[in-house]
Amino acid sequence: MKKLSLFFVFLLMLSLTSCFASEEPLALYGFWGGLWHGVIIIVSLVAKLVAIVAHAINPEYGNWDINLFSYQNEGLVYWVGFILGIFLNLGLLSKLRQVRRNQ
């Protein structure tokens, strides 16, 4: 049962990664965009590393437009949301670790 729920969480995160930070010219990210990019930073990092490895193996692959943060943002407002998202992500991971220890 735990493996099935973990699979569904992974599938949900994978489906939500369409909101990776990119260099789209019309997008200007604010607080909520920064918060979201901070929450999915681990998934973004893994996807970026997979893209780098895929590009190293075959230069035709791995040209994905994945950034860890958005270059086109509203400044301090974006970065406050980004840092809060990272802290939220780390808090959830530490809470998950506590739940595992108590079982």
ChimeraX attribute file (.defattr): number of C-alpha atoms within 10 A of each C-alpha:
attribute: neighborCount
match mode: 1-to-1
recipient: residues
	/A:1	6
	/A:2	7
	/A:3	8
	/A:4	9
	/A:5	10
	/A:6	11
	/A:7	12
	/A:8	12
	/A:9	12
	/A:10	13
	/A:11	12
	/A:12	11
	/A:13	13
	/A:14	13
	/A:15	10
	/A:16	12
	/A:17	17
	/A:18	10
	/A:19	13
	/A:20	21
	/A:21	24
	/A:22	17
	/A:23	15
	/A:24	11
	/A:25	7
	/A:26	7
	/A:27	14
	/A:28	14
	/A:29	21
	/A:30	20
	/A:31	20
	/A:32	15
	/A:33	25
	/A:34	27
	/A:35	25
	/A:36	19
	/A:37	29
	/A:38	26
	/A:39	22
	/A:40	22
	/A:41	22
	/A:42	15
	/A:43	18
	/A:44	21
	/A:45	14
	/A:46	11
	/A:47	20
	/A:48	19
	/A:49	14
	/A:50	14
	/A:51	18
	/A:52	17
	/A:53	14
	/A:54	15
	/A:55	15
	/A:56	12
	/A:57	11
	/A:58	10
	/A:59	11
	/A:60	9
	/A:61	13
	/A:62	19
	/A:63	12
	/A:64	13
	/A:65	12
	/A:66	21
	/A:67	17
	/A:68	18
	/A:69	22
	/A:70	23
	/A:71	15
	/A:72	17
	/A:73	17
	/A:74	15
	/A:75	13
	/A:76	12
	/A:77	16
	/A:78	24
	/A:79	22
	/A:80	16
	/A:81	21
	/A:82	26
	/A:83	16
	/A:84	18
	/A:85	23
	/A:86	20
	/A:87	15
	/A:88	15
	/A:89	18
	/A:90	15
	/A:91	12
	/A:92	13
	/A:93	12
	/A:94	12
	/A:95	12
	/A:96	11
	/A:97	11
	/A:98	11
	/A:99	10
	/A:100	9
	/A:101	8
	/A:102	6
	/A:103	5
